Amino acid sequence: MLEYEFDWGTYDVPYIVTIEYEYDPGEPMIHTYPNGDPGHPGSAPSVTIYHAWATLKDRKGKEIEVDVLTILENQEGLDGLEGLILEDNHE
């Protein structure tokens, strides 16, 4: 499991969110194998996000770790975040 951190929230109250994810680099296309057999189309790289942890305060002011993945999905979707992670892993 890998981690990726980014700032989330407004500029006056940003949160650092740690993303737990799995990266699959995909496979390159193979047109034909050396023995002449047909190859395969390959597959694109992909990211599977499991958790998005942010440190927030509870009602008593105590800091707690909260999985905000569902909130991120509902507010912004995960396509952009997955794209950022793919770019970082591709470099």
Secondary structure, 3 states (H helix, E strand, C coil): CEEEEEEEECCCCEEEEEEEEEEECCECCEEECCCCCEEECCECCEEEEEEEEEEEECCCCCEEEEECHHHHHHHCCCHHHHHHHHHHHHC
